[in-house]
């Protein structure tokens, strides 16, 4: 997935969540990024540890 797509999806999800009604479930970034595969969709909503993040950086 492209970094620009992720950024646009983040902005879109924030705008959608700010303007949603109380009865509407919250939107996630994956709702606005069609190129995220199923594994990444699950990972979007789950925090990772600092060690896992550092492993992906290097």
PQR file of N, CA, C, O and H, with PARSE charges and radii, in Angstrom:
ATOM      1  N   UNK A   1       0.846  -1.172   0.000 -0.4000 1.5000
ATOM      2  CA  UNK A   1       0.000   0.000   0.000 -0.0000 2.0000
ATOM      3  C   UNK A   1       0.892   1.237   0.000  0.5500 1.7000
ATOM      4  O   UNK A   1       1.962   1.254   0.609 -0.5500 1.4000
ATOM      5  N   UNK A   2       0.438   2.242  -0.680 -0.4000 1.5000
ATOM      6  CA  UNK A   2       1.215   3.467  -0.792 -0.0000 2.0000
ATOM      7  C   UNK A   2       1.012   4.355   0.427  0.5500 1.7000
ATOM      8  O   UNK A   2      -0.065   4.382   1.023 -0.5500 1.4000
ATOM      9  H   UNK A   2      -0.431   2.228  -1.174  0.4000 1.0000
ATOM     10  N   UNK A   3       2.045   5.068   0.780 -0.4000 1.5000
ATOM     11  CA  UNK A   3       1.994   5.959   1.927 -0.0000 2.0000
ATOM     12  C   UNK A   3       0.959   7.063   1.737  0.5500 1.7000
ATOM     13  O   UNK A   3       0.307   7.476   2.696 -0.5500 1.4000
ATOM     14  H   UNK A   3       2.920   5.046   0.297  0.4000 1.0000
ATOM     15  N   UNK A   4       0.807   7.543   0.506 -0.4000 1.5000
ATOM     16  CA  UNK A   4      -0.175   8.601   0.252 -0.0000 2.0000
ATOM     17  C   UNK A   4      -1.596   8.086   0.437  0.5500 1.7000
ATOM     18  O   UNK A   4      -2.468   8.812   0.914 -0.5500 1.4000
ATOM     19  H   UNK A   4       1.337   7.208  -0.273  0.4000 1.0000
ATOM     20  N   UNK A   5      -1.827   6.830   0.058 -0.4000 1.5000
ATOM     21  CA  UNK A   5      -3.150   6.249   0.260 -0.0000 2.0000
ATOM     22  C   UNK A   5      -3.458   6.145   1.753  0.5500 1.7000
ATOM     23  O   UNK A   5      -4.580   6.417   2.180 -0.5500 1.4000
ATOM     24  H   UNK A   5      -1.119   6.240  -0.330  0.4000 1.0000
ATOM     25  N   UNK A   6      -2.472   5.755   2.534 -0.4000 1.5000
ATOM     26  CA  UNK A   6      -2.657   5.641   3.978 -0.0000 2.0000
ATOM     27  C   UNK A   6      -2.989   7.004   4.581  0.5500 1.7000
ATOM     28  O   UNK A   6      -3.886   7.105   5.417 -0.5500 1.4000
ATOM     29  H   UNK A   6      -1.561   5.534   2.188  0.4000 1.0000
ATOM     30  N   UNK A   7      -2.285   8.039   4.171 -0.4000 1.5000
ATOM     31  CA  UNK A   7      -2.543   9.384   4.684 -0.0000 2.0000
ATOM     32  C   UNK A   7      -3.918   9.891   4.319  0.5500 1.7000
ATOM     33  O   UNK A   7      -4.607  10.482   5.151 -0.5500 1.4000
ATOM     34  H   UNK A   7      -1.556   7.957   3.491  0.4000 1.0000
ATOM     35  N   UNK A   8      -4.323   9.666   3.082 -0.4000 1.5000
ATOM     36  CA  UNK A   8      -5.655  10.092   2.645 -0.0000 2.0000
ATOM     37  C   UNK A   8      -6.738   9.319   3.385  0.5500 1.7000
ATOM     38  O   UNK A   8      -7.772   9.884   3.741 -0.5500 1.4000
ATOM     39  H   UNK A   8      -3.763   9.187   2.407  0.4000 1.0000
ATOM     40  N   UNK A   9      -6.506   8.041   3.616 -0.4000 1.5000
ATOM     41  CA  UNK A   9      -7.475   7.222   4.353 -0.0000 2.0000
ATOM     42  C   UNK A   9      -7.578   7.680   5.803  0.5500 1.7000
ATOM     43  O   UNK A   9      -8.665   7.668   6.382 -0.5500 1.4000
ATOM     44  H   UNK A   9      -5.666   7.582   3.327  0.4000 1.0000
ATOM     45  N   UNK A  10      -6.464   8.080   6.388 -0.4000 1.5000
ATOM     46  CA  UNK A  10      -6.472   8.575   7.767 -0.0000 2.0000
ATOM     47  C   UNK A  10      -7.300   9.851   7.874  0.5500 1.7000
ATOM     48  O   UNK A  10      -8.147   9.973   8.760 -0.5500 1.4000
ATOM     49  H   UNK A  10      -5.581   8.089   5.917  0.4000 1.0000
ATOM     50  N   UNK A  11      -7.060  10.790   6.984 -0.4000 1.5000
ATOM     51  CA  UNK A  11      -7.814  12.049   6.988 -0.0000 2.0000
ATOM     52  C   UNK A  11      -9.300  11.772   6.754  0.5500 1.7000
ATOM     53  O   UNK A  11     -10.153  12.355   7.424 -0.5500 1.4000
ATOM     54  H   UNK A  11      -6.372  10.691   6.265  0.4000 1.0000
ATOM     55  N   UNK A  12      -9.605  10.901   5.824 -0.4000 1.5000
ATOM     56  CA  UNK A  12     -10.998  10.569   5.528 -0.0000 2.0000
ATOM     57  C   UNK A  12     -11.696   9.939   6.722  0.5500 1.7000
ATOM     58  O   UNK A  12     -12.844  10.272   7.017 -0.5500 1.4000
ATOM     59  H   UNK A  12      -8.912  10.427   5.280  0.4000 1.0000
ATOM     60  N   UNK A  13     -11.015   9.035   7.410 -0.4000 1.5000
ATOM     61  CA  UNK A  13     -11.638   8.383   8.567 -0.0000 2.0000
ATOM     62  C   UNK A  13     -11.868   9.367   9.706  0.5500 1.7000
ATOM     63  O   UNK A  13     -12.882   9.286  10.399 -0.5500 1.4000
ATOM     64  H   UNK A  13     -10.082   8.765   7.170  0.4000 1.0000
ATOM     65  N   UNK A  14     -10.939  10.292   9.906 -0.4000 1.5000
ATOM     66  CA  UNK A  14     -11.118  11.306  10.952 -0.0000 2.0000
ATOM     67  C   UNK A  14     -12.314  12.195  10.627  0.5500 1.7000
ATOM     68  O   UNK A  14     -13.143  12.459  11.498 -0.5500 1.4000
ATOM     69  H   UNK A  14     -10.115  10.358   9.343  0.4000 1.0000
ATOM     70  N   UNK A  15     -12.409  12.653   9.394 -0.4000 1.5000
ATOM     71  CA  UNK A  15     -13.540  13.497   8.999 -0.0000 2.0000
ATOM     72  C   UNK A  15     -14.867  12.748   9.120  0.5500 1.7000
ATOM     73  O   UNK A  15     -15.865  13.312   9.570 -0.5500 1.4000
ATOM     74  H   UNK A  15     -11.735  12.438   8.687  0.4000 1.0000
ATOM     75  N   UNK A  16     -14.876  11.492   8.723 -0.4000 1.5000
ATOM     76  CA  UNK A  16     -16.104  10.702   8.819 -0.0000 2.0000
ATOM     77  C   UNK A  16     -16.504  10.482  10.274  0.5500 1.7000
ATOM     78  O   UNK A  16     -17.689  10.532  10.602 -0.5500 1.4000
ATOM     79  H   UNK A  16     -14.066  11.034   8.358  0.4000 1.0000
ATOM     80  N   UNK A  17     -15.532  10.240  11.147 -0.4000 1.5000
ATOM     81  CA  UNK A  17     -15.843  10.015  12.561 -0.0000 2.0000
ATOM     82  C   UNK A  17     -16.292  11.289  13.260  0.5500 1.7000
ATOM     83  O   UNK A  17     -17.133  11.236  14.158 -0.5500 1.4000
ATOM     84  H   UNK A  17     -14.569  10.200  10.881  0.4000 1.0000
ATOM     85  N   UNK A  18     -15.752  12.416  12.870 -0.4000 1.5000
ATOM     86  CA  UNK A  18     -16.174  13.687  13.471 -0.0000 2.0000
ATOM     87  C   UNK A  18     -17.620  14.001  13.104  0.5500 1.7000
ATOM     88  O   UNK A  18     -18.360  14.564  13.911 -0.5500 1.4000
ATOM     89  H   UNK A  18     -15.069  12.459  12.141  0.4000 1.0000
ATOM     90  N   UNK A  19     -18.017  13.641  11.897 -0.4000 1.5000
ATOM     91  CA  UNK A  19     -19.344  13.996  11.398 -0.0000 2.0000
ATOM     92  C   UNK A  19     -20.373  12.868  11.493  0.5500 1.7000
ATOM     93  O   UNK A  19     -21.482  13.017  10.981 -0.5500 1.4000
ATOM     94  H   UNK A  19     -17.416  13.185  11.242  0.4000 1.0000
ATOM     95  N   UNK A  20     -20.041  11.758  12.128 -0.4000 1.5000
ATOM     96  CA  UNK A  20     -21.001  10.655  12.229 -0.0000 2.0000
ATOM     97  C   UNK A  20     -21.965  10.895  13.385  0.5500 1.7000
ATOM     98  O   UNK A  20     -21.675  11.664  14.302 -0.5500 1.4000
ATOM     99  H   UNK A  20     -19.140  11.637  12.544  0.4000 1.0000
ATOM    100  N   UNK A  21     -23.100  10.235  13.330 -0.4000 1.5000
ATOM    101  CA  UNK A  21     -24.071  10.358  14.421 -0.0000 2.0000
ATOM    102  C   UNK A  21     -23.671   9.423  15.564  0.5500 1.7000
ATOM    103  O   UNK A  21     -22.790   8.578  15.406 -0.5500 1.4000
ATOM    104  H   UNK A  21     -23.335   9.610  12.585  0.4000 1.0000
ATOM    105  N   UNK A  22     -24.314   9.578  16.690 -0.4000 1.5000
ATOM    106  CA  UNK A  22     -23.969   8.770  17.859 -0.0000 2.0000
ATOM    107  C   UNK A  22     -24.287   7.286  17.653  0.5500 1.7000
ATOM    108  O   UNK A  22     -23.645   6.425  18.254 -0.5500 1.4000
ATOM    109  H   UNK A  22     -25.030  10.265  16.818  0.4000 1.0000
ATOM    110  N   UNK A  23     -25.255   6.993  16.820 -0.4000 1.5000
ATOM    111  CA  UNK A  23     -25.661   5.603  16.603 -0.0000 2.0000
ATOM    112  C   UNK A  23     -24.858   4.902  15.515  0.5500 1.7000
ATOM    113  O   UNK A  23     -24.988   3.690  15.344 -0.5500 1.4000
ATOM    114  H   UNK A  23     -25.776   7.693  16.331  0.4000 1.0000
ATOM    115  N   UNK A  24     -24.044   5.627  14.789 -0.4000 1.5000
ATOM    116  CA  UNK A  24     -23.240   5.050  13.716 -0.0000 2.0000
ATOM    117  C   UNK A  24     -21.934   4.505  14.293  0.5500 1.7000
ATOM    118  O   UNK A  24     -21.279   5.192  15.076 -0.5500 1.4000
ATOM    119  H   UNK A  24     -23.938   6.612  14.929  0.4000 1.0000
ATOM    120  N   UNK A  25     -21.545   3.287  13.922 -0.4000 1.5000
ATOM    121  CA  UNK A  25     -20.260   2.758  14.416 -0.0000 2.0000
ATOM    122  C   UNK A  25     -19.088   3.561  13.851  0.5500 1.7000
ATOM    123  O   UNK A  25     -19.180   4.148  12.773 -0.5500 1.4000
ATOM    124  H   UNK A  25     -22.077   2.729  13.286  0.4000 1.0000
ATOM    125  N   UNK A  26     -18.000   3.573  14.592 -0.4000 1.5000
ATOM    126  CA  UNK A  26     -16.816   4.334  14.179 -0.0000 2.0000
ATOM    127  C   UNK A  26     -16.201   3.745  12.912  0.5500 1.7000
ATOM    128  O   UNK A  26     -16.219   2.532  12.700 -0.5500 1.4000
ATOM    129  H   UNK A  26     -17.925   3.096  15.468  0.4000 1.0000
ATOM    130  N   UNK A  27     -15.661   4.623  12.084 -0.4000 1.5000
ATOM    131  CA  UNK A  27     -14.969   4.212  10.867 -0.0000 2.0000
ATOM    132  C   UNK A  27     -13.506   3.951  11.187  0.5500 1.7000
ATOM    133  O   UNK A  27     -12.953   4.554  12.107 -0.5500 1.4000
ATOM    134  H   UNK A  27     -15.646   5.608  12.257  0.4000 1.0000
ATOM    135  N   UNK A  28     -12.878   3.059  10.435 -0.4000 1.5000
ATOM    136  CA  UNK A  28     -11.447   2.816  10.584 -0.0000 2.0000
ATOM    137  C   UNK A  28     -10.727   3.263   9.317  0.5500 1.7000
ATOM    138  O   UNK A  28     -11.359   3.558   8.302 -0.5500 1.4000
ATOM    139  H   UNK A  28     -13.327   2.570   9.687  0.4000 1.0000
ATOM    140  N   UNK A  29      -9.428   3.307   9.385 -0.4000 1.5000
ATOM    141  CA  UNK A  29      -8.629   3.693   8.221 -0.0000 2.0000
ATOM    142  C   UNK A  29      -8.844   2.702   7.080  0.5500 1.7000
ATOM    143  O   UNK A  29      -8.862   3.086   5.910 -0.5500 1.4000
ATOM    144  H   UNK A  29      -8.915   3.068  10.209  0.4000 1.0000
ATOM    145  N   UNK A  30      -9.004   1.443   7.422 -0.4000 1.5000
ATOM    146  CA  UNK A  30      -9.192   0.401   6.404 -0.0000 2.0000
ATOM    147  C   UNK A  30     -10.482   0.587   5.606  0.5500 1.7000
ATOM    148  O   UNK A  30     -10.586   0.090   4.484 -0.5500 1.4000
ATOM    149  H   UNK A  30      -8.990   1.131   8.372  0.4000 1.0000
ATOM    150  N   UNK A  31     -11.456   1.288   6.160 -0.4000 1.5000
ATOM    151  CA  UNK A  31     -12.697   1.549   5.430 -0.0000 2.0000
ATOM    152  C   UNK A  31     -12.476   2.466   4.232  0.5500 1.7000
ATOM    153  O   UNK A  31     -13.278   2.460   3.298 -0.5500 1.4000
ATOM    154  H   UNK A  31     -11.371   1.692   7.071  0.4000 1.0000
ATOM    155  N   UNK A  32     -11.407   3.247   4.243 -0.4000 1.5000
ATOM    156  CA  UNK A  32     -11.155   4.230   3.189 -0.0000 2.0000
ATOM    157  C   UNK A  32      -9.919   3.915   2.353  0.5500 1.7000
ATOM    158  O   UNK A  32      -9.543   4.711   1.493 -0.5500 1.4000
ATOM    159  H   UNK A  32     -10.755   3.252   5.002  0.4000 1.0000
ATOM    160  N   UNK A  33      -9.291   2.784   2.585 -0.4000 1.5000
ATOM    161  CA  UNK A  33      -8.110   2.382   1.814 -0.0000 2.0000
ATOM    162  C   UNK A  33      -8.384   1.029   1.165  0.5500 1.7000
ATOM    163  O   UNK A  33      -8.176  -0.006   1.797 -0.5500 1.4000
ATOM    164  H   UNK A  33      -9.597   2.137   3.283  0.4000 1.0000
ATOM    165  N   UNK A  34      -8.843   1.017  -0.072 -0.4000 1.5000
ATOM    166  CA  UNK A  34      -9.239  -0.239  -0.709 -0.0000 2.0000
ATOM    167  C   UNK A  34      -8.090  -1.206  -0.982  0.5500 1.7000
ATOM    168  O   UNK A  34      -8.342  -2.385  -1.230 -0.5500 1.4000
ATOM    169  H   UNK A  34      -9.012   1.858  -0.585  0.4000 1.0000
ATOM    170  N   UNK A  35      -6.854  -0.756  -0.947 -0.4000 1.5000
ATOM    171  CA  UNK A  35      -5.743  -1.641  -1.262 -0.0000 2.0000
ATOM    172  C   UNK A  35      -5.121  -2.315  -0.048  0.5500 1.7000
ATOM    173  O   UNK A  35      -4.110  -3.006  -0.170 -0.5500 1.4000
ATOM    174  H   UNK A  35      -6.649   0.202  -0.746  0.4000 1.0000
ATOM    175  N   UNK A  36      -5.714  -2.120   1.113 -0.4000 1.5000
ATOM    176  CA  UNK A  36      -5.230  -2.823   2.302 -0.0000 2.0000
ATOM    177  C   UNK A  36      -5.768  -4.251   2.232  0.5500 1.7000
ATOM    178  O   UNK A  36      -6.970  -4.452   2.061 -0.5500 1.4000
ATOM    179  H   UNK A  36      -6.535  -1.558   1.213  0.4000 1.0000
ATOM    180  N   UNK A  37      -4.892  -5.234   2.362 -0.4000 1.5000
ATOM    181  CA  UNK A  37      -5.371  -6.615   2.320 -0.0000 2.0000
ATOM    182  C   UNK A  37      -5.928  -7.019   3.690  0.5500 1.7000
ATOM    183  O   UNK A  37      -5.862  -6.234   4.636 -0.5500 1.4000
ATOM    184  H   UNK A  37      -3.915  -5.071   2.501  0.4000 1.0000
ATOM    185  N   UNK A  38      -6.465  -8.210   3.803 -0.4000 1.5000
ATOM    186  CA  UNK A  38      -7.161  -8.654   5.016 -0.0000 2.0000
ATOM    187  C   UNK A  38      -6.249  -8.668   6.238  0.5500 1.7000
ATOM    188  O   UNK A  38      -6.691  -8.328   7.336 -0.5500 1.4000
ATOM    189  H   UNK A  38      -6.518  -8.848   3.034  0.4000 1.0000
ATOM    190  N   UNK A  39      -4.997  -9.051   6.073 -0.4000 1.5000
ATOM    191  CA  UNK A  39      -4.063  -9.090   7.204 -0.0000 2.0000
ATOM    192  C   UNK A  39      -3.814  -7.684   7.731  0.5500 1.7000
ATOM    193  O   UNK A  39      -3.815  -7.462   8.942 -0.5500 1.4000
ATOM    194  H   UNK A  39      -4.638  -9.327   5.181  0.4000 1.0000
ATOM    195  N   UNK A  40      -3.602  -6.741   6.830 -0.4000 1.5000
ATOM    196  CA  UNK A  40      -3.362  -5.369   7.255 -0.0000 2.0000
ATOM    197  C   UNK A  40      -4.608  -4.756   7.869  0.5500 1.7000
ATOM    198  O   UNK A  40      -4.491  -3.922   8.767 -0.5500 1.4000
ATOM    199  H   UNK A  40      -3.602  -6.922   5.847  0.4000 1.0000
ATOM    200  N   UNK A  41      -5.799  -5.138   7.419 -0.4000 1.5000
ATOM    201  CA  UNK A  41      -7.042  -4.613   7.991 -0.0000 2.0000
ATOM    202  C   UNK A  41      -7.138  -4.955   9.473  0.5500 1.7000
ATOM    203  O   UNK A  41      -7.549  -4.120  10.278 -0.5500 1.4000
ATOM    204  H   UNK A  41      -5.895  -5.816   6.690  0.4000 1.0000
ATOM    205  N   UNK A  42      -6.761  -6.175   9.834 -0.4000 1.5000
ATOM    206  CA  UNK A  42      -6.792  -6.569  11.241 -0.0000 2.0000
ATOM    207  C   UNK A  42      -5.711  -5.852  12.029  0.5500 1.7000
ATOM    208  O   UNK A  42      -5.936  -5.465  13.176 -0.5500 1.4000
ATOM    209  H   UNK A  42      -6.427  -6.853   9.179  0.4000 1.0000
ATOM    210  N   UNK A  43      -4.549  -5.671  11.435 -0.4000 1.5000
ATOM    211  CA  UNK A  43      -3.437  -5.032  12.123 -0.0000 2.0000
ATOM    212  C   UNK A  43      -3.675  -3.549  12.351  0.5500 1.7000
ATOM    213  O   UNK A  43      -3.093  -2.975  13.272 -0.5500 1.4000
ATOM    214  H   UNK A  43      -4.367  -5.985  10.503  0.4000 1.0000
ATOM    215  N   UNK A  44      -4.507  -2.916  11.546 -0.4000 1.5000
ATOM    216  CA  UNK A  44      -4.779  -1.487  11.693 -0.0000 2.0000
ATOM    217  C   UNK A  44      -5.388  -1.191  13.059  0.5500 1.7000
ATOM    218  O   UNK A  44      -5.097  -0.156  13.658 -0.5500 1.4000
ATOM    219  H   UNK A  44      -4.979  -3.383  10.798  0.4000 1.0000
ATOM    220  N   UNK A  45      -6.221  -2.085  13.546 -0.4000 1.5000
ATOM    221  CA  UNK A  45      -6.934  -1.841  14.786 -0.0000 2.0000
ATOM    222  C   UNK A  45      -6.254  -2.413  16.016  0.5500 1.7000
ATOM    223  O   UNK A  45      -6.760  -2.247  17.126 -0.5500 1.4000
ATOM    224  H   UNK A  45      -6.457  -2.926  13.059  0.4000 1.0000
ATOM    225  N   UNK A  46      -5.128  -3.078  15.853 -0.4000 1.5000
ATOM    226  CA  UNK A  46      -4.430  -3.689  16.972 -0.0000 2.0000
ATOM    227  C   UNK A  46      -3.096  -3.001  17.207  0.5500 1.7000
ATOM    228  O   UNK A  46      -2.306  -2.850  16.275 -0.5500 1.4000
ATOM    229  H   UNK A  46      -4.717  -3.213  14.951  0.4000 1.0000
ATOM    230  N   UNK A  47      -2.830  -2.576  18.454 -0.4000 1.5000
ATOM    231  CA  UNK A  47      -1.531  -1.958  18.740 -0.0000 2.0000
ATOM    232  C   UNK A  47      -0.421  -3.001  18.699  0.5500 1.7000
ATOM    233  O   UNK A  47      -0.663  -4.186  18.932 -0.5500 1.4000
ATOM    234  H   UNK A  47      -3.472  -2.699  19.211  0.4000 1.0000
ATOM    235  N   UNK A  48       0.799  -2.557  18.402 -0.4000 1.5000
ATOM    236  CA  UNK A  48       1.941  -3.449  18.416 -0.0000 2.0000
ATOM    237  C   UNK A  48       2.913  -2.982  19.489  0.5500 1.7000
ATOM    238  O   UNK A  48       2.853  -1.838  19.939 -0.5500 1.4000
ATOM    239  H   UNK A  48       0.996  -1.595  18.212  0.4000 1.0000
ATOM    240  N   UNK A  49       3.801  -3.869  19.890 -0.4000 1.5000
ATOM    241  CA  UNK A  49       4.771  -3.523  20.926 -0.0000 2.0000
ATOM    242  C   UNK A  49       5.893  -2.668  20.339  0.5500 1.7000
ATOM    243  O   UNK A  49       6.063  -2.607  19.121 -0.5500 1.4000
ATOM    244  H   UNK A  49       3.850  -4.798  19.525  0.4000 1.0000
ATOM    245  N   UNK A  50       6.639  -2.026  21.191 -0.4000 1.5000
ATOM    246  CA  UNK A  50       7.762  -1.205  20.761 -0.0000 2.0000
ATOM    247  C   UNK A  50       8.812  -2.059  20.046  0.5500 1.7000
ATOM    248  O   UNK A  50       9.399  -1.615  19.060 -0.5500 1.4000
ATOM    249  H   UNK A  50       6.501  -2.075  22.180  0.4000 1.0000
ATOM    250  N   UNK A  51       9.051  -3.274  20.532 -0.4000 1.5000
ATOM    251  CA  UNK A  51      10.026  -4.158  19.909 -0.0000 2.0000
ATOM    252  C   UNK A  51       9.593  -4.545  18.492  0.5500 1.7000
ATOM    253  O   UNK A  51      10.424  -4.603  17.586 -0.5500 1.4000
ATOM    254  H   UNK A  51       8.573  -3.634  21.334  0.4000 1.0000
ATOM    255  N   UNK A  52       8.302  -4.809  18.299 -0.4000 1.5000
ATOM    256  CA  UNK A  52       7.819  -5.131  16.959 -0.0000 2.0000
ATOM    257  C   UNK A  52       7.968  -3.942  16.018  0.5500 1.7000
ATOM    258  O   UNK A  52       8.344  -4.112  14.859 -0.5500 1.4000
ATOM    259  H   UNK A  52       7.628  -4.762  19.036  0.4000 1.0000
ATOM    260  N   UNK A  53       7.681  -2.757  16.502 -0.4000 1.5000
ATOM    261  CA  UNK A  53       7.816  -1.562  15.675 -0.0000 2.0000
ATOM    262  C   UNK A  53       9.273  -1.338  15.289  0.5500 1.7000
ATOM    263  O   UNK A  53       9.566  -1.023  14.135 -0.5500 1.4000
ATOM    264  H   UNK A  53       7.376  -2.619  17.444  0.4000 1.0000
ATOM    265  N   UNK A  54      10.178  -1.496  16.230 -0.4000 1.5000
ATOM    266  CA  UNK A  54      11.604  -1.287  15.954 -0.0000 2.0000
ATOM    267  C   UNK A  54      12.119  -2.331  14.958  0.5500 1.7000
ATOM    268  O   UNK A  54      12.997  -2.030  14.148 -0.5500 1.4000
ATOM    269  H   UNK A  54       9.941  -1.752  17.167  0.4000 1.0000
ATOM    270  N   UNK A  55      11.594  -3.529  15.010 -0.4000 1.5000
ATOM    271  CA  UNK A  55      12.004  -4.593  14.082 -0.0000 2.0000
ATOM    272  C   UNK A  55      11.599  -4.228  12.652  0.5500 1.7000
ATOM    273  O   UNK A  55      12.335  -4.531  11.713 -0.5500 1.4000
ATOM    274  H   UNK A  55      10.881  -3.773  15.667  0.4000 1.0000
ATOM    275  N   UNK A  56      10.456  -3.591  12.472 -0.4000 1.5000
ATOM    276  CA  UNK A  56      10.009  -3.222  11.134 -0.0000 2.0000
ATOM    277  C   UNK A  56      10.722  -1.986  10.599  0.5500 1.7000
ATOM    278  O   UNK A  56      10.750  -1.771   9.387 -0.5500 1.4000
ATOM    279  H   UNK A  56       9.858  -3.345  13.235  0.4000 1.0000
ATOM    280  N   UNK A  57      11.290  -1.180  11.468 -0.4000 1.5000
ATOM    281  CA  UNK A  57      11.975   0.046  11.036 -0.0000 2.0000
ATOM    282  C   UNK A  57      13.311  -0.261  10.380  0.5500 1.7000
ATOM    283  O   UNK A  57      13.739   0.450   9.470 -0.5500 1.4000
ATOM    284  H   UNK A  57      11.267  -1.355  12.452  0.4000 1.0000
ATOM    285  N   UNK A  58      13.967  -1.311  10.836 -0.4000 1.5000
ATOM    286  CA  UNK A  58      15.338  -1.531  10.412 -0.0000 2.0000
ATOM    287  C   UNK A  58      15.484  -2.499   9.340  0.5500 1.7000
ATOM    288  O   UNK A  58      16.601  -2.767   8.898 -0.5500 1.4000
ATOM    289  H   UNK A  58      13.620  -1.888  11.576  0.4000 1.0000
TER
END
